Amino acid sequence: MPEVTSGAALAPLLLQAVERAGLALEDGDVFVLAQKIVSKAEGRQVKLVDVVPSARALELAAVTGKDARMVELILRESREVLRAKRGVIIVEHRLGFVMASAGIDQSNVPYAEGECALLLPENPQASATRLRDALREATGHDVAVVINDSFGRAWRNGVTGTAIGVAGIPALVDMRGRSDREGRALQVTEIAAADEVAAAASLVMGQADESVPAVLVRGFPYARREASVDELIRARAEDLFR
């Protein structure tokens, strides 16, 4: 795909890429998109020269060693700072995600107009829904959309693909009550199906200079339904890490 810029229509770009790849869409297909191309298309790029750090941002910048302007953007996108130490700020994003740096980074962001940072989409759930509707209108096929970002996890090293917007497939699949091979009923098993699709797609997308911002997934194994990424956000009262 070409470099995505502010105002770009993603549905035509995706369909052109599918055609160039010699593929044809089918009902049940799932498009997984890197968060960055959605954010770029929606104009979520911010010039750091335009950011004036607050007193709180300057305080956290001193603790973490981060650029105070980046810290200011993190604070603007967050409900609460949960942890701050050298090199790390963990926040509750305004969308409910617990994540490092409110998902803001500078990798694969063009520097043509000076140093910039890229925020998450304003509402990635709405972004996924709009894109799904546009693809369905253009093709007549019932395809799903997952917007993928890289998250760290409280109990593991490294990052993995994680869904931040879901349209057309279940975000969470409830397996409770289903029998295992020994006939025992599952008691607690719920599958983060949208996260699993996002993580699988990340193997193809890569994390550096691979330039694969979208992946077409075929063979999603669970019954399809309308859903929201909110299904994956654990209530604070049930969060043992806060």
C-alpha positions as a Markdown table, in Angstrom:
| # | Residue | x | y | z |
|---|---|---|---|---|
| 1 | Met | 0.0 | 0.0 | 0.0 |
| 2 | Pro | 1.1 | 3.6 | -0.5 |
| 3 | Glu | 2.0 | 5.9 | 2.4 |
| 4 | Val | -1.3 | 6.9 | 4.0 |
| 5 | Thr | -1.8 | 10.6 | 4.6 |
| 6 | Ser | -4.4 | 12.7 | 6.3 |
| 7 | Gly | -7.8 | 12.5 | 4.7 |
| 8 | Ala | -7.1 | 9.3 | 2.8 |
| 9 | Ala | -10.0 | 7.0 | 2.2 |
| 10 | Leu | -8.9 | 3.6 | 3.5 |
| 11 | Ala | -11.5 | 1.4 | 1.8 |
| 12 | Pro | -10.4 | 2.1 | -1.8 |
| 13 | Leu | -6.7 | 1.7 | -0.8 |
| 14 | Leu | -7.4 | -1.7 | 0.8 |
| 15 | Leu | -9.5 | -2.9 | -2.2 |
| 16 | Gln | -6.7 | -1.8 | -4.6 |
| 17 | Ala | -4.2 | -3.7 | -2.5 |
| 18 | Val | -6.4 | -6.8 | -2.6 |
| 19 | Glu | -6.6 | -6.6 | -6.4 |
| 20 | Arg | -2.9 | -6.1 | -6.8 |
| 21 | Ala | -2.3 | -9.2 | -4.6 |
| 22 | Gly | -4.5 | -11.3 | -7.0 |
| 23 | Leu | -7.1 | -11.9 | -4.3 |
| 24 | Ala | -10.9 | -11.6 | -4.2 |
| 25 | Leu | -12.9 | -10.8 | -1.1 |
| 26 | Glu | -15.2 | -13.4 | 0.4 |
| 27 | Asp | -18.0 | -13.1 | 3.0 |
| 28 | Gly | -16.4 | -13.8 | 6.4 |
| 29 | Asp | -13.0 | -12.2 | 5.6 |
| 30 | Val | -11.4 | -10.0 | 8.2 |
| 31 | Phe | -9.3 | -7.0 | 7.5 |
| 32 | Val | -6.7 | -6.3 | 10.2 |
| 33 | Leu | -5.3 | -2.7 | 10.0 |
| 34 | Ala | -2.4 | -1.2 | 11.8 |
| 35 | Gln | -3.5 | 1.6 | 14.0 |
| 36 | Lys | -1.0 | 3.9 | 12.4 |
| 37 | Ile | -2.7 | 4.0 | 9.0 |
| 38 | Val | -6.1 | 4.7 | 10.6 |
| 39 | Ser | -4.6 | 7.5 | 12.8 |
| 40 | Lys | -2.8 | 9.0 | 9.8 |
| 41 | Ala | -5.9 | 8.9 | 7.6 |
| 42 | Glu | -7.8 | 10.6 | 10.4 |
| 43 | Gly | -5.2 | 13.4 | 10.8 |
| 44 | Arg | -4.1 | 12.4 | 14.3 |
| 45 | Gln | -0.5 | 13.5 | 13.7 |
| 46 | Val | 0.7 | 16.3 | 16.0 |
| 47 | Lys | 3.7 | 18.5 | 15.6 |
| 48 | Leu | 5.7 | 18.6 | 18.8 |
| 49 | Val | 6.7 | 22.3 | 18.1 |
| 50 | Asp | 3.0 | 23.2 | 18.8 |
| 51 | Val | 2.9 | 21.4 | 22.1 |
| 52 | Val | 3.4 | 23.4 | 25.3 |
| 53 | Pro | 4.1 | 21.2 | 28.3 |
| 54 | Ser | 2.1 | 21.7 | 31.5 |
| 55 | Ala | 3.7 | 21.7 | 35.0 |
| 56 | Arg | 2.5 | 18.1 | 35.5 |
| 57 | Ala | 4.2 | 17.1 | 32.1 |
| 58 | Leu | 7.4 | 18.7 | 33.2 |
| 59 | Glu | 7.3 | 16.9 | 36.5 |
| 60 | Leu | 6.8 | 13.5 | 34.8 |
| 61 | Ala | 9.4 | 14.2 | 32.2 |
| 62 | Ala | 11.9 | 14.7 | 34.9 |
| 63 | Val | 11.0 | 11.4 | 36.5 |
| 64 | Thr | 10.9 | 9.4 | 33.2 |
| 65 | Gly | 13.5 | 11.1 | 31.1 |
| 66 | Lys | 10.9 | 11.5 | 28.3 |
| 67 | Asp | 10.4 | 14.6 | 26.1 |
| 68 | Ala | 8.0 | 16.9 | 28.1 |
| 69 | Arg | 6.0 | 17.6 | 24.9 |
| 70 | Met | 5.4 | 13.9 | 24.5 |
| 71 | Val | 4.4 | 13.6 | 28.1 |
| 72 | Glu | 2.0 | 16.4 | 27.7 |
| 73 | Leu | 0.3 | 14.6 | 24.8 |
| 74 | Ile | 0.1 | 11.4 | 26.9 |
| 75 | Leu | -1.6 | 13.3 | 29.7 |
| 76 | Arg | -4.1 | 14.9 | 27.3 |
| 77 | Glu | -5.1 | 11.4 | 26.0 |
| 78 | Ser | -5.3 | 9.8 | 29.4 |
| 79 | Arg | -7.7 | 9.5 | 32.3 |
| 80 | Glu | -5.0 | 8.6 | 34.9 |
| 81 | Val | -1.3 | 7.9 | 35.2 |
| 82 | Leu | -0.9 | 4.5 | 36.8 |
| 83 | Arg | 2.9 | 4.1 | 36.9 |
| 84 | Ala | 5.8 | 6.3 | 36.0 |
| 85 | Lys | 9.5 | 5.4 | 36.2 |
| 86 | Arg | 12.6 | 5.9 | 34.1 |
| 87 | Gly | 11.6 | 5.4 | 30.5 |
| 88 | Val | 8.0 | 4.3 | 31.1 |
| 89 | Ile | 4.6 | 5.9 | 31.7 |
| 90 | Ile | 1.6 | 3.5 | 32.1 |
| 91 | Val | -1.8 | 5.2 | 31.8 |
| 92 | Glu | -5.4 | 4.5 | 31.6 |
| 93 | His | -6.2 | 5.9 | 28.2 |
| 94 | Arg | -9.4 | 8.0 | 27.8 |
| 95 | Leu | -10.9 | 5.0 | 25.9 |
| 96 | Gly | -10.3 | 2.7 | 28.8 |
| 97 | Phe | -7.2 | 0.9 | 27.6 |
| 98 | Val | -4.4 | 0.4 | 30.1 |
| 99 | Met | -1.2 | 0.9 | 28.1 |
| 100 | Ala | 2.2 | 2.6 | 27.8 |
| 101 | Ser | 2.4 | 6.2 | 26.7 |
| 102 | Ala | -1.4 | 6.3 | 25.8 |
| 103 | Gly | -0.4 | 4.5 | 22.6 |
| 104 | Ile | 1.4 | 7.6 | 21.3 |
| 105 | Asp | 4.7 | 7.1 | 19.5 |
| 106 | Gln | 6.9 | 8.4 | 16.7 |
| 107 | Ser | 7.9 | 5.2 | 14.8 |
| 108 | Asn | 7.0 | 5.2 | 11.1 |
| 109 | Val | 5.8 | 8.8 | 11.3 |
| 110 | Pro | 7.1 | 11.1 | 8.5 |
| 111 | Tyr | 9.3 | 14.0 | 9.6 |
| 112 | Ala | 8.8 | 16.1 | 6.6 |
| 113 | Glu | 7.3 | 19.0 | 8.6 |
| 114 | Gly | 9.4 | 18.6 | 11.7 |
| 115 | Glu | 9.3 | 16.2 | 14.7 |
| 116 | Cys | 5.8 | 14.7 | 15.1 |
| 117 | Ala | 3.9 | 12.1 | 17.2 |
| 118 | Leu | 0.9 | 10.0 | 16.3 |
| 119 | Leu | -2.1 | 9.6 | 18.6 |
| 120 | Leu | -4.5 | 6.7 | 18.6 |
| 121 | Pro | -7.7 | 7.3 | 16.5 |
| 122 | Glu | -10.2 | 9.5 | 18.2 |
| 123 | Asn | -12.6 | 6.5 | 18.4 |
| 124 | Pro | -11.1 | 3.4 | 16.9 |
| 125 | Gln | -14.4 | 1.4 | 17.5 |
| 126 | Ala | -16.3 | 3.9 | 15.3 |
| 127 | Ser | -13.4 | 3.9 | 12.8 |
| 128 | Ala | -13.7 | 0.1 | 12.5 |
| 129 | Thr | -17.4 | 0.3 | 12.0 |
| 130 | Arg | -17.2 | 3.1 | 9.4 |
| 131 | Leu | -14.6 | 1.2 | 7.4 |
| 132 | Arg | -16.6 | -2.1 | 7.5 |
| 133 | Asp | -19.6 | -0.2 | 6.2 |
| 134 | Ala | -17.6 | 1.3 | 3.4 |
| 135 | Leu | -16.1 | -2.0 | 2.4 |
| 136 | Arg | -19.5 | -3.7 | 2.4 |
| 137 | Glu | -21.1 | -0.9 | 0.3 |
| 138 | Ala | -18.2 | -1.1 | -2.2 |
| 139 | Thr | -18.1 | -4.8 | -2.6 |
| 140 | Gly | -21.4 | -6.3 | -1.3 |
| 141 | His | -19.4 | -8.7 | 0.9 |
| 142 | Asp | -19.8 | -9.1 | 4.6 |
| 143 | Val | -16.3 | -8.5 | 5.8 |
| 144 | Ala | -15.1 | -7.6 | 9.3 |
| 145 | Val | -12.5 | -5.1 | 10.5 |
| 146 | Val | -10.1 | -5.1 | 13.4 |
| 147 | Ile | -7.8 | -2.2 | 14.2 |
| 148 | Asn | -4.6 | -3.5 | 15.7 |
| 149 | Asp | -2.1 | -1.9 | 18.0 |
| 150 | Ser | 1.0 | -3.2 | 19.9 |
| 151 | Phe | 0.5 | -3.6 | 23.6 |
| 152 | Gly | 2.7 | -4.7 | 26.4 |
| 153 | Arg | 1.2 | -6.9 | 29.2 |
| 154 | Ala | 1.4 | -6.7 | 32.9 |
| 155 | Trp | 2.7 | -10.3 | 33.3 |
| 156 | Arg | 4.8 | -10.8 | 30.2 |
| 157 | Asn | 7.7 | -9.3 | 28.4 |
| 158 | Gly | 7.4 | -7.9 | 24.9 |
| 159 | Val | 4.5 | -6.5 | 22.9 |
| 160 | Thr | 1.8 | -8.3 | 20.9 |
| 161 | Gly | -0.9 | -7.3 | 18.6 |
| 162 | Thr | -4.1 | -6.2 | 20.4 |
| 163 | Ala | -7.5 | -5.1 | 19.0 |
| 164 | Ile | -8.5 | -1.5 | 19.8 |
| 165 | Gly | -11.5 | -1.5 | 17.4 |
| 166 | Val | -13.7 | -4.4 | 16.2 |
| 167 | Ala | -16.5 | -4.6 | 13.7 |
| 168 | Gly | -18.2 | -7.7 | 12.4 |
| 169 | Ile | -16.7 | -10.4 | 14.6 |
| 170 | Pro | -17.0 | -11.0 | 18.3 |
| 171 | Ala | -14.3 | -9.4 | 20.4 |
| 172 | Leu | -14.8 | -11.9 | 23.2 |
| 173 | Val | -16.1 | -15.5 | 22.8 |
| 174 | Asp | -17.7 | -17.1 | 25.8 |
| 175 | Met | -16.9 | -20.8 | 26.1 |
| 176 | Arg | -18.4 | -21.3 | 29.6 |
| 177 | Gly | -20.6 | -24.3 | 29.7 |
| 178 | Arg | -19.0 | -26.0 | 26.7 |
| 179 | Ser | -17.5 | -29.4 | 27.4 |
| 180 | Asp | -13.9 | -30.2 | 27.2 |
| 181 | Arg | -12.7 | -33.6 | 25.8 |
| 182 | Glu | -13.4 | -35.3 | 29.1 |
| 183 | Gly | -16.9 | -34.0 | 29.2 |
| 184 | Arg | -16.2 | -31.4 | 32.0 |
| 185 | Ala | -18.0 | -28.1 | 31.5 |
| 186 | Leu | -15.7 | -25.1 | 31.1 |
| 187 | Gln | -16.2 | -22.7 | 34.1 |
| 188 | Val | -14.3 | -19.6 | 33.3 |
| 189 | Thr | -12.9 | -19.8 | 29.7 |
| 190 | Glu | -13.5 | -16.7 | 27.5 |
| 191 | Ile | -11.4 | -16.2 | 24.4 |
| 192 | Ala | -10.2 | -12.8 | 23.4 |
| 193 | Ala | -10.9 | -13.7 | 19.7 |
| 194 | Ala | -10.2 | -10.2 | 18.3 |
| 195 | Asp | -6.9 | -10.0 | 20.1 |
| 196 | Glu | -5.9 | -13.4 | 18.8 |
| 197 | Val | -6.7 | -12.3 | 15.2 |
| 198 | Ala | -4.7 | -9.0 | 15.8 |
| 199 | Ala | -1.7 | -11.0 | 17.2 |
| 200 | Ala | -1.7 | -13.4 | 14.3 |
| 201 | Ala | -1.8 | -10.5 | 11.8 |
| 202 | Ser | 1.1 | -8.8 | 13.7 |
| 203 | Leu | 3.3 | -11.7 | 12.6 |
| 204 | Val | 2.8 | -10.6 | 9.0 |
| 205 | Met | 2.8 | -6.9 | 9.7 |
| 206 | Gly | 6.0 | -6.8 | 11.7 |
| 207 | Gln | 7.0 | -4.0 | 14.1 |
| 208 | Ala | 9.8 | -2.1 | 12.2 |
| 209 | Asp | 10.3 | -1.3 | 8.5 |
| 210 | Glu | 8.3 | -4.2 | 7.0 |
| 211 | Ser | 5.6 | -1.8 | 5.5 |
| 212 | Val | 2.7 | -4.2 | 5.8 |
| 213 | Pro | -0.1 | -2.1 | 7.3 |
| 214 | Ala | -3.0 | -4.3 | 6.5 |
| 215 | Val | -3.6 | -8.1 | 6.5 |
| 216 | Leu | -6.5 | -10.1 | 5.0 |
| 217 | Val | -7.5 | -12.9 | 7.4 |
| 218 | Arg | -9.6 | -15.8 | 6.2 |
| 219 | Gly | -11.0 | -18.7 | 8.2 |
| 220 | Phe | -12.1 | -16.9 | 11.4 |
| 221 | Pro | -13.3 | -20.0 | 13.5 |
| 222 | Tyr | -16.1 | -18.5 | 15.6 |
| 223 | Ala | -19.7 | -17.5 | 14.9 |
| 224 | Arg | -19.8 | -13.9 | 13.7 |
| 225 | Arg | -21.9 | -11.2 | 15.4 |
| 226 | Glu | -21.8 | -7.5 | 16.0 |
| 227 | Ala | -19.5 | -6.6 | 18.8 |
| 228 | Ser | -17.4 | -3.8 | 20.4 |
| 229 | Val | -13.9 | -3.7 | 21.7 |
| 230 | Asp | -15.4 | -2.7 | 25.0 |
| 231 | Glu | -16.0 | -6.4 | 25.6 |
| 232 | Leu | -12.3 | -6.8 | 26.1 |
| 233 | Ile | -11.8 | -4.1 | 28.7 |
| 234 | Arg | -11.7 | -5.5 | 32.2 |
| 235 | Ala | -13.6 | -3.5 | 34.7 |
| 236 | Arg | -11.4 | -1.8 | 37.2 |
| 237 | Ala | -13.0 | -3.6 | 40.2 |
| 238 | Glu | -11.9 | -6.9 | 38.6 |
| 239 | Asp | -8.4 | -5.7 | 37.6 |
| 240 | Leu | -5.9 | -7.4 | 40.0 |
| 241 | Phe | -3.0 | -5.2 | 38.7 |
| 242 | Arg | -4.6 | -1.9 | 39.8 |
